Amino acid sequence: MAARLLLMVPALGSFLFTFGTGVELIRFASLRAVLPGGGRPEATPHVEWGAALWDPRVLRPLAMDLGLVVLFVLQHSLMATALVKRWTTSCFGVLQRSFYVFCTALALQLLMRYWQPVRHGPLLWNACTEPWDTWVPLICFILHFIAWLVIFSVILIFDYAELMGVKQVYYHCLGMGDPLALKSVRAVRLYSHLRHPVYLEFLLVLWAVPCLALDRLLLAGLFTAYLSCGHSLDQQDYLYLRAQLDKKFLVFSREEAAYGDLLARNGPARGKES
């Protein structure tokens, strides 16, 4: 039993590393592109598209960024294939899922750390000048805020501990087997169709920016194509998602109502002590 409990250490370490990468992703994809002073691209005057596409100052960062995106896509896709899953399972056992999400977070960290902005190229659009320099970035910030709020809401629907690989190790420690084997048929069907549970929200984050530079266009275009290839939900999957979300809201509303009744009977002080 003690040896099994030791497996929780790398599982929790992978979980914390992935969580930190998610926080960094918000800064990289949203705050840097929307907020002034966060790295938002500046317009380069009198730059023609024909000349820019032959400029080494444009081609070098684009080539670097392309390589980073290809690295992430290859890691994220190849490690999800049945052949690689069998190999990693034979090597890491119950830690297979934790190893996968750790490698995904590591590839994403490399992409964010070494991403090269194109500072000498033209902008596909630029709404950071008067008279749009105030309200367009504000609208983009609101859209990004809503998108991330929906993403966190979707996390409430899905079993986040299972997605991160922690639940697999916990069940292994208790001798309960694979948690996916306990899922309903509708849940397993949804997981087989859904590689990216926040498809539309990520597309909104990628494209809803006040200034679209060439490196952002490359990032948004490649990830749009990649996310589209892994998105195959149908009406039954959407109905299942809606039912699960309604259940979550029902649980939260019951807890809030029970806490309100406790305050009404015992007063605020006793309610907090309870």
TORKOL-4160 file (C-alpha; in steps of 0.2 Angstrom, whole numbers, padded with zeros to 4 digits, m for minus):
274
<pt num="1" X="0000" Y="0000" Z="0000"/>
<pt num="2" X="0014" Y="0012" Z="0004"/>
<pt num="3" X="0022" Y="0009" Z="m0013"/>
<pt num="4" X="0006" Y="0013" Z="m0021"/>
<pt num="5" X="0004" Y="0029" Z="m0012"/>
<pt num="6" X="0021" Y="0034" Z="m0018"/>
<pt num="7" X="0014" Y="0035" Z="m0035"/>
<pt num="8" X="0003" Y="0050" Z="m0030"/>
<pt num="9" X="0019" Y="0060" Z="m0029"/>
<pt num="10" X="0023" Y="0061" Z="m0048"/>
<pt num="11" X="0004" Y="0062" Z="m0052"/>
<pt num="12" X="0002" Y="0077" Z="m0041"/>
<pt num="13" X="0018" Y="0085" Z="m0047"/>
<pt num="14" X="0011" Y="0083" Z="m0065"/>
<pt num="15" X="m0005" Y="0090" Z="m0060"/>
<pt num="16" X="0003" Y="0106" Z="m0052"/>
<pt num="17" X="0014" Y="0108" Z="m0067"/>
<pt num="18" X="0000" Y="0107" Z="m0079"/>
<pt num="19" X="m0011" Y="0119" Z="m0068"/>
<pt num="20" X="0003" Y="0132" Z="m0069"/>
<pt num="21" X="0005" Y="0129" Z="m0088"/>
<pt num="22" X="m0014" Y="0133" Z="m0089"/>
<pt num="23" X="m0011" Y="0149" Z="m0080"/>
<pt num="24" X="0003" Y="0154" Z="m0091"/>
<pt num="25" X="m0007" Y="0150" Z="m0106"/>
<pt num="26" X="m0020" Y="0163" Z="m0101"/>
<pt num="27" X="m0006" Y="0176" Z="m0100"/>
<pt num="28" X="0001" Y="0171" Z="m0117"/>
<pt num="29" X="m0015" Y="0169" Z="m0127"/>
<pt num="30" X="m0026" Y="0183" Z="m0119"/>
<pt num="31" X="m0017" Y="0195" Z="m0108"/>
<pt num="32" X="m0002" Y="0198" Z="m0119"/>
<pt num="33" X="m0013" Y="0200" Z="m0135"/>
<pt num="34" X="m0027" Y="0211" Z="m0127"/>
<pt num="35" X="m0020" Y="0222" Z="m0113"/>
<pt num="36" X="m0009" Y="0237" Z="m0118"/>
<pt num="37" X="0009" Y="0235" Z="m0113"/>
<pt num="38" X="0007" Y="0216" Z="m0112"/>
<pt num="39" X="0016" Y="0213" Z="m0129"/>
<pt num="40" X="0003" Y="0218" Z="m0141"/>
<pt num="41" X="0010" Y="0221" Z="m0158"/>
<pt num="42" X="0013" Y="0238" Z="m0164"/>
<pt num="43" X="0010" Y="0244" Z="m0182"/>
<pt num="44" X="0025" Y="0245" Z="m0194"/>
<pt num="45" X="0022" Y="0260" Z="m0206"/>
<pt num="46" X="0024" Y="0258" Z="m0225"/>
<pt num="47" X="0027" Y="0239" Z="m0225"/>
<pt num="48" X="0021" Y="0230" Z="m0240"/>
<pt num="49" X="0016" Y="0212" Z="m0240"/>
<pt num="50" X="0027" Y="0207" Z="m0254"/>
<pt num="51" X="0042" Y="0214" Z="m0246"/>
<pt num="52" X="0038" Y="0208" Z="m0229"/>
<pt num="53" X="0036" Y="0189" Z="m0234"/>
<pt num="54" X="0054" Y="0190" Z="m0241"/>
<pt num="55" X="0061" Y="0199" Z="m0226"/>
<pt num="56" X="0073" Y="0188" Z="m0215"/>
<pt num="57" X="0067" Y="0198" Z="m0200"/>
<pt num="58" X="0049" Y="0191" Z="m0203"/>
<pt num="59" X="0054" Y="0174" Z="m0210"/>
<pt num="60" X="0065" Y="0168" Z="m0196"/>
<pt num="61" X="0053" Y="0171" Z="m0182"/>
<pt num="62" X="0039" Y="0163" Z="m0192"/>
<pt num="63" X="0050" Y="0148" Z="m0196"/>
<pt num="64" X="0054" Y="0146" Z="m0177"/>
<pt num="65" X="0035" Y="0148" Z="m0172"/>
<pt num="66" X="0030" Y="0135" Z="m0185"/>
<pt num="67" X="0042" Y="0123" Z="m0178"/>
<pt num="68" X="0036" Y="0125" Z="m0160"/>
<pt num="69" X="0018" Y="0123" Z="m0166"/>
<pt num="70" X="0022" Y="0107" Z="m0176"/>
<pt num="71" X="0032" Y="0100" Z="m0160"/>
<pt num="72" X="0016" Y="0103" Z="m0150"/>
<pt num="73" X="0004" Y="0095" Z="m0162"/>
<pt num="74" X="0015" Y="0080" Z="m0165"/>
<pt num="75" X="0017" Y="0077" Z="m0146"/>
<pt num="76" X="m0001" Y="0080" Z="m0143"/>
<pt num="77" X="m0007" Y="0068" Z="m0157"/>
<pt num="78" X="0006" Y="0054" Z="m0157"/>
<pt num="79" X="0006" Y="0051" Z="m0139"/>
<pt num="80" X="m0013" Y="0049" Z="m0140"/>
<pt num="81" X="m0012" Y="0035" Z="m0153"/>
<pt num="82" X="m0016" Y="0017" Z="m0147"/>
<pt num="83" X="0002" Y="0011" Z="m0151"/>
<pt num="84" X="0010" Y="0024" Z="m0141"/>
<pt num="85" X="m0003" Y="0023" Z="m0127"/>
<pt num="86" X="0001" Y="0004" Z="m0126"/>
<pt num="87" X="0020" Y="0008" Z="m0125"/>
<pt num="88" X="0019" Y="0021" Z="m0112"/>
<pt num="89" X="0007" Y="0010" Z="m0102"/>
<pt num="90" X="0019" Y="m0004" Z="m0102"/>
<pt num="91" X="0033" Y="0008" Z="m0096"/>
<pt num="92" X="0023" Y="0019" Z="m0084"/>
<pt num="93" X="0008" Y="0009" Z="m0079"/>
<pt num="94" X="m0005" Y="0018" Z="m0070"/>
<pt num="95" X="0005" Y="0035" Z="m0072"/>
<pt num="96" X="0002" Y="0034" Z="m0091"/>
<pt num="97" X="m0011" Y="0048" Z="m0091"/>
<pt num="98" X="0000" Y="0059" Z="m0079"/>
<pt num="99" X="0015" Y="0056" Z="m0091"/>
<pt num="100" X="0004" Y="0062" Z="m0106"/>
<pt num="101" X="m0002" Y="0078" Z="m0098"/>
<pt num="102" X="0015" Y="0082" Z="m0092"/>
<pt num="103" X="0023" Y="0080" Z="m0109"/>
<pt num="104" X="0008" Y="0091" Z="m0116"/>
<pt num="105" X="0011" Y="0104" Z="m0103"/>
<pt num="106" X="0030" Y="0103" Z="m0107"/>
<pt num="107" X="0027" Y="0105" Z="m0125"/>
<pt num="108" X="0016" Y="0120" Z="m0122"/>
<pt num="109" X="0029" Y="0128" Z="m0111"/>
<pt num="110" X="0042" Y="0127" Z="m0124"/>
<pt num="111" X="0030" Y="0135" Z="m0137"/>
<pt num="112" X="0026" Y="0149" Z="m0125"/>
<pt num="113" X="0044" Y="0152" Z="m0119"/>
<pt num="114" X="0052" Y="0152" Z="m0136"/>
<pt num="115" X="0038" Y="0160" Z="m0146"/>
<pt num="116" X="0045" Y="0174" Z="m0158"/>
<pt num="117" X="0034" Y="0189" Z="m0161"/>
<pt num="118" X="0035" Y="0196" Z="m0179"/>
<pt num="119" X="0039" Y="0215" Z="m0175"/>
<pt num="120" X="0044" Y="0220" Z="m0193"/>
<pt num="121" X="0029" Y="0214" Z="m0203"/>
<pt num="122" X="0012" Y="0221" Z="m0207"/>
<pt num="123" X="m0004" Y="0218" Z="m0197"/>
<pt num="124" X="m0019" Y="0209" Z="m0204"/>
<pt num="125" X="m0030" Y="0221" Z="m0195"/>
<pt num="126" X="m0026" Y="0234" Z="m0182"/>
<pt num="127" X="m0039" Y="0242" Z="m0170"/>
<pt num="128" X="m0027" Y="0249" Z="m0158"/>
<pt num="129" X="m0028" Y="0266" Z="m0166"/>
<pt num="130" X="m0040" Y="0280" Z="m0164"/>
<pt num="131" X="m0055" Y="0280" Z="m0163"/>
<pt num="132" X="m0055" Y="0261" Z="m0159"/>
<pt num="133" X="m0041" Y="0260" Z="m0147"/>
<pt num="134" X="m0052" Y="0260" Z="m0132"/>
<pt num="135" X="m0068" Y="0251" Z="m0135"/>
<pt num="136" X="m0061" Y="0237" Z="m0147"/>
<pt num="137" X="m0048" Y="0231" Z="m0135"/>
<pt num="138" X="m0061" Y="0232" Z="m0121"/>
<pt num="139" X="m0073" Y="0221" Z="m0131"/>
<pt num="140" X="m0059" Y="0208" Z="m0134"/>
<pt num="141" X="m0055" Y="0208" Z="m0116"/>
<pt num="142" X="m0074" Y="0204" Z="m0112"/>
<pt num="143" X="m0075" Y="0191" Z="m0125"/>
<pt num="144" X="m0059" Y="0182" Z="m0118"/>
<pt num="145" X="m0065" Y="0183" Z="m0100"/>
<pt num="146" X="m0082" Y="0175" Z="m0106"/>
<pt num="147" X="m0072" Y="0162" Z="m0115"/>
<pt num="148" X="m0061" Y="0157" Z="m0101"/>
<pt num="149" X="m0076" Y="0157" Z="m0089"/>
<pt num="150" X="m0084" Y="0145" Z="m0101"/>
<pt num="151" X="m0069" Y="0134" Z="m0101"/>
<pt num="152" X="m0068" Y="0133" Z="m0082"/>
<pt num="153" X="m0087" Y="0129" Z="m0082"/>
<pt num="154" X="m0083" Y="0114" Z="m0094"/>
<pt num="155" X="m0070" Y="0108" Z="m0082"/>
<pt num="156" X="m0084" Y="0107" Z="m0069"/>
<pt num="157" X="m0093" Y="0095" Z="m0081"/>
<pt num="158" X="m0078" Y="0084" Z="m0084"/>
<pt num="159" X="m0069" Y="0075" Z="m0071"/>
<pt num="160" X="m0054" Y="0086" Z="m0070"/>
<pt num="161" X="m0044" Y="0074" Z="m0059"/>
<pt num="162" X="m0046" Y="0060" Z="m0071"/>
<pt num="163" X="m0041" Y="0071" Z="m0086"/>
<pt num="164" X="m0025" Y="0075" Z="m0077"/>
<pt num="165" X="m0022" Y="0057" Z="m0072"/>
<pt num="166" X="m0023" Y="0059" Z="m0053"/>
<pt num="167" X="m0039" Y="0049" Z="m0051"/>
<pt num="168" X="m0031" Y="0034" Z="m0060"/>
<pt num="169" X="m0018" Y="0033" Z="m0047"/>
<pt num="170" X="m0030" Y="0036" Z="m0033"/>
<pt num="171" X="m0041" Y="0022" Z="m0039"/>
<pt num="172" X="m0026" Y="0011" Z="m0041"/>
<pt num="173" X="m0021" Y="0014" Z="m0023"/>
<pt num="174" X="m0038" Y="0009" Z="m0017"/>
<pt num="175" X="m0038" Y="m0006" Z="m0029"/>
<pt num="176" X="m0053" Y="0000" Z="m0039"/>
<pt num="177" X="m0046" Y="m0002" Z="m0056"/>
<pt num="178" X="m0048" Y="0010" Z="m0071"/>
<pt num="179" X="m0060" Y="0024" Z="m0067"/>
<pt num="180" X="m0065" Y="0025" Z="m0085"/>
<pt num="181" X="m0072" Y="0007" Z="m0084"/>
<pt num="182" X="m0085" Y="0014" Z="m0071"/>
<pt num="183" X="m0091" Y="0028" Z="m0083"/>
<pt num="184" X="m0108" Y="0026" Z="m0092"/>
<pt num="185" X="m0109" Y="0022" Z="m0110"/>
<pt num="186" X="m0114" Y="0040" Z="m0115"/>
<pt num="187" X="m0099" Y="0046" Z="m0106"/>
<pt num="188" X="m0087" Y="0034" Z="m0115"/>
<pt num="189" X="m0095" Y="0039" Z="m0131"/>
<pt num="190" X="m0093" Y="0057" Z="m0128"/>
<pt num="191" X="m0074" Y="0054" Z="m0123"/>
<pt num="192" X="m0071" Y="0045" Z="m0140"/>
<pt num="193" X="m0078" Y="0059" Z="m0150"/>
<pt num="194" X="m0071" Y="0074" Z="m0140"/>
<pt num="195" X="m0052" Y="0077" Z="m0141"/>
<pt num="196" X="m0054" Y="0095" Z="m0136"/>
<pt num="197" X="m0069" Y="0100" Z="m0124"/>
<pt num="198" X="m0067" Y="0119" Z="m0127"/>
<pt num="199" X="m0065" Y="0120" Z="m0146"/>
<pt num="200" X="m0076" Y="0135" Z="m0149"/>
<pt num="201" X="m0069" Y="0145" Z="m0134"/>
<pt num="202" X="m0051" Y="0142" Z="m0139"/>
<pt num="203" X="m0055" Y="0148" Z="m0157"/>
<pt num="204" X="m0063" Y="0164" Z="m0149"/>
<pt num="205" X="m0047" Y="0167" Z="m0139"/>
<pt num="206" X="m0036" Y="0164" Z="m0154"/>
<pt num="207" X="m0045" Y="0176" Z="m0166"/>
<pt num="208" X="m0053" Y="0189" Z="m0155"/>
<pt num="209" X="m0038" Y="0201" Z="m0154"/>
<pt num="210" X="m0037" Y="0220" Z="m0158"/>
<pt num="211" X="m0021" Y="0218" Z="m0168"/>
<pt num="212" X="m0018" Y="0202" Z="m0178"/>
<pt num="213" X="0001" Y="0201" Z="m0182"/>
<pt num="214" X="0008" Y="0187" Z="m0193"/>
<pt num="215" X="0014" Y="0176" Z="m0179"/>
<pt num="216" X="m0003" Y="0177" Z="m0171"/>
<pt num="217" X="m0011" Y="0173" Z="m0188"/>
<pt num="218" X="0001" Y="0158" Z="m0189"/>
<pt num="219" X="m0004" Y="0152" Z="m0172"/>
<pt num="220" X="m0023" Y="0155" Z="m0174"/>
<pt num="221" X="m0023" Y="0147" Z="m0191"/>
<pt num="222" X="m0013" Y="0131" Z="m0187"/>
<pt num="223" X="m0023" Y="0128" Z="m0171"/>
<pt num="224" X="m0039" Y="0131" Z="m0179"/>
<pt num="225" X="m0035" Y="0118" Z="m0192"/>
<pt num="226" X="m0029" Y="0106" Z="m0178"/>
<pt num="227" X="m0044" Y="0108" Z="m0167"/>
<pt num="228" X="m0056" Y="0106" Z="m0181"/>
<pt num="229" X="m0048" Y="0089" Z="m0185"/>
<pt num="230" X="m0051" Y="0083" Z="m0168"/>
<pt num="231" X="m0069" Y="0089" Z="m0166"/>
<pt num="232" X="m0083" Y="0077" Z="m0170"/>
<pt num="233" X="m0097" Y="0080" Z="m0158"/>
<pt num="234" X="m0115" Y="0076" Z="m0163"/>
<pt num="235" X="m0132" Y="0080" Z="m0155"/>
<pt num="236" X="m0132" Y="0066" Z="m0143"/>
<pt num="237" X="m0115" Y="0072" Z="m0136"/>
<pt num="238" X="m0122" Y="0090" Z="m0134"/>
<pt num="239" X="m0138" Y="0083" Z="m0125"/>
<pt num="240" X="m0127" Y="0073" Z="m0113"/>
<pt num="241" X="m0116" Y="0088" Z="m0109"/>
<pt num="242" X="m0132" Y="0099" Z="m0106"/>
<pt num="243" X="m0138" Y="0086" Z="m0094"/>
<pt num="244" X="m0122" Y="0085" Z="m0084"/>
<pt num="245" X="m0121" Y="0104" Z="m0083"/>
<pt num="246" X="m0139" Y="0104" Z="m0076"/>
<pt num="247" X="m0134" Y="0091" Z="m0063"/>
<pt num="248" X="m0119" Y="0102" Z="m0058"/>
<pt num="249" X="m0130" Y="0118" Z="m0056"/>
<pt num="250" X="m0143" Y="0107" Z="m0046"/>
<pt num="251" X="m0130" Y="0101" Z="m0034"/>
<pt num="252" X="m0124" Y="0119" Z="m0032"/>
<pt num="253" X="m0141" Y="0126" Z="m0029"/>
<pt num="254" X="m0145" Y="0113" Z="m0016"/>
<pt num="255" X="m0130" Y="0117" Z="m0007"/>
<pt num="256" X="m0133" Y="0135" Z="m0007"/>
<pt num="257" X="m0151" Y="0133" Z="m0002"/>
<pt num="258" X="m0146" Y="0121" Z="0013"/>
<pt num="259" X="m0133" Y="0134" Z="0019"/>
<pt num="260" X="m0147" Y="0148" Z="0018"/>
<pt num="261" X="m0159" Y="0137" Z="0028"/>
<pt num="262" X="m0145" Y="0134" Z="0041"/>
<pt num="263" X="m0141" Y="0153" Z="0042"/>
<pt num="264" X="m0160" Y="0156" Z="0044"/>
<pt num="265" X="m0161" Y="0144" Z="0059"/>
<pt num="266" X="m0145" Y="0147" Z="0068"/>
<pt num="267" X="m0139" Y="0164" Z="0063"/>
<pt num="268" X="m0123" Y="0169" Z="0053"/>
<pt num="269" X="m0111" Y="0165" Z="0068"/>
<pt num="270" X="m0117" Y="0147" Z="0070"/>
<pt num="271" X="m0119" Y="0145" Z="0051"/>
<pt num="272" X="m0100" Y="0149" Z="0049"/>
<pt num="273" X="m0095" Y="0138" Z="0064"/>
<pt num="274" X="m0105" Y="0123" Z="0056"/>
